[in-house]
Amino acid sequence: MAEFWKSLPSWVRNVVVPILVLIVAWYVLLAVLSLVGAIIAFAVKALIVVGIAAAVVILVKKAARH
């Protein structure tokens, strides 16, 4: 690997490789943020469904008493 790296022209080592590394890092960051956002969105939706279900159960119990 070291021989391959040294065989590359200096402009490839100093310009092209850092740009490619930045592009790959950007896509990895976006993928991680998207995954975290999806998990948070799922959790919020689940909490809303649980809250609605709890409200329905409470209202049904109140209606059953009367």
C-alpha positions as CSV (number, residue, x, y, z in Angstrom):
1,M,0.0,0.0,0.0
2,A,2.9,2.4,0.8
3,E,4.4,1.8,-2.6
4,F,1.0,2.5,-4.3
5,W,0.6,5.7,-2.3
6,K,4.1,6.9,-3.2
7,S,3.6,6.0,-6.9
8,L,0.6,8.5,-7.1
9,P,1.3,11.9,-8.4
10,S,1.6,14.6,-5.8
11,W,-1.5,16.4,-7.0
12,V,-3.6,13.2,-6.6
13,R,-2.3,12.8,-3.0
14,N,-2.7,16.5,-2.1
15,V,-6.0,17.3,-3.9
16,V,-8.0,14.4,-5.2
17,V,-7.7,12.1,-2.1
18,P,-8.7,14.7,0.5
19,I,-11.7,15.7,-1.7
20,L,-12.8,12.0,-2.0
21,V,-12.3,11.6,1.8
22,L,-14.5,14.7,2.4
23,I,-17.2,13.4,0.1
24,V,-17.3,10.0,1.7
25,A,-17.3,11.5,5.2
26,W,-20.2,13.8,4.2
27,Y,-22.3,10.8,2.9
28,V,-21.5,8.8,6.0
29,L,-22.5,11.7,8.2
30,L,-25.8,12.2,6.3
31,A,-26.5,8.5,6.6
32,V,-26.0,8.5,10.4
33,L,-28.1,11.7,10.8
34,S,-30.9,10.2,8.6
35,L,-30.9,7.0,10.7
36,V,-31.0,9.0,14.0
37,G,-33.8,11.2,12.6
38,A,-35.8,8.1,11.5
39,I,-35.4,6.6,14.9
40,I,-36.5,9.8,16.6
41,A,-39.5,10.2,14.3
42,F,-40.6,6.6,15.0
43,A,-40.3,7.2,18.7
44,V,-42.4,10.3,18.5
45,K,-45.1,8.5,16.4
46,A,-45.1,5.6,18.9
47,L,-45.5,8.0,21.8
48,I,-48.4,9.7,20.1
49,V,-50.1,6.4,19.4
50,V,-49.6,5.3,23.0
51,G,-51.0,8.6,24.3
52,I,-54.1,8.3,22.1
53,A,-54.6,4.7,23.2
54,A,-54.3,5.7,26.8
55,A,-56.9,8.5,26.3
56,V,-59.3,6.1,24.6
57,V,-58.9,3.6,27.5
58,I,-59.6,6.3,30.1
59,L,-62.6,7.6,28.2
60,V,-64.0,4.1,27.7
61,K,-63.6,3.4,31.4
62,K,-65.4,6.6,32.3
63,A,-68.2,5.8,29.9
64,A,-68.6,2.3,31.3
65,R,-69.1,3.7,34.8
66,H,-72.1,5.8,33.9
